[in-house]
């Protein structure tokens, strides 16, 4: 099925339409910016329009200092805590040095304004259930850095960024995912802007290796309601006169991996109250399975989740570097060469993902 939409020309400058939200946290590659640099380089190659958007970087932090890094549990070593401060400074300098709004100015001359805020969570309106945070921005708000004093977790970090943003759409990107295929940003924004109750498009996720051929995978075909929704809605949007295409298929989960979405829908659907997401939690862990359970009952339009689906689901678009163990580009190359030597093959072009089950408890 196909739909022809007006030419994919933004109705306003992209900086007024889309905010790029990058979430980062303590990582073994700190204090270098290799991890985020790899992400930004992939933007320049495969989706250069992202580098012209408003940018919010959320610097999540740790809960405690211990004898060894246990990043998923919020524990870092004393050395890890020290170098994280250096890492944050390095990332700020990197973003300011490459963004079009600040790249022509000496870093020391770029004025930044700061304000204090808090992220609330839990049942009770008490200080113990608030995380203080600082928000530092360029005067025009084009670049913003959010720094909590305690660990927020991905979910509350995203919520804070959504509240800080002012654009109708947001691109959410964790610090260890790179793009590996072209993404048509303006057409995607046009599709989102044309969302209607009869054809709702509020969230578009980008496929990783475990999502290839999703529309004909067991995640869909084993469930009659999901098959019916896919048959009804799966389509390609086409934009004359260039005939640029945006192929989409319904997605039956709310993933944390890179995605673009309508900001107000995000806030309404994922964060309806302070109880929605707890401190330290991921959105897909807390909300993803609940959303999927509703979709299996035919309630998909409420969520309006889609998967970008080039080459009928055969094309990989994002690659996971796994920031909890990734130690930098040089170490990555050495590891590939070692693996190739062990296998007697040429060095691998790219590693597979290292991640957990993506679809909750259906398997």
TAHUTA-V123659 format. One record per backbone hydrogen bond with DSSP energy under -1.0 kcal/mol. CO is the residue of the C=O (numbers start at 0). NH is the residue of the N-H. Records with the same first field share a line. If there is no record, write none. Layout:
# TAHUTA-V123659
CO=NH + NH
This chain:
# TAHUTA-V123659
0=235
2=237
6=8
12=15
13=17
16=168
17=53
18=170
19=55
20=172
21=57
22=174
23=59
26=29
28=31
32=36
33=37
34=38
35=39
36=40
37=41
38=42
39=43
40=44
41=45
42=46
45=182
46=49
47=50
48=51
49=52
53=19
54=143
55=21
56=145
57=23 + 59
63=75
69=72 + 74
70=73
73=62 + 63
74=69
75=65
76=80
77=81
78=82
79=83
82=86
83=87
84=88
85=89
86=90
87=91
88=92
89=93
90=94
91=95
92=96
93=97
94=98
98=101 + 102
101=104
105=108
106=109
112=136
114=134
116=132
118=130
123=125
125=128
126=129
128=120
130=118
131=148
132=116
133=146
134=114
135=144
136=112
137=140
141=54
142=137
143=56
144=135
145=58
146=133
151=279
152=156
153=157
154=158
155=159
156=160
157=161
158=162
159=163
160=164
167=262
168=18
169=260
170=20
171=258
172=22
173=176
175=320
177=318
182=184
183=187
184=188
185=189
186=190
187=191
188=192
189=193
191=194
198=195
201=261
202=305
203=259
204=307
206=316 + 317
207=210
210=213
212=215
213=216
216=219 + 220
217=221
219=222
222=226
223=227
224=228
225=229
226=230
227=231
228=232
229=233
234=247
235=2
236=245
237=4
238=242 + 243
243=238
245=236
246=308
247=234
248=306
257=205
258=171
259=203
260=169
261=265
262=266
263=267
264=268
265=269
266=270
272=275
273=121
277=280
280=154
281=285
282=286 + 287
286=290
287=291
288=292
289=293
290=294
291=295
293=296 + 298
294=297
297=299
299=302 + 303
303=201 + 202
304=250
305=204
306=248
309=314
310=313
312=212
316=179
318=177
321=324 + 325
327=331
328=332
329=333
330=334
331=335
332=336
333=337
334=338
335=339
336=340
337=341
338=342
339=343 + 344
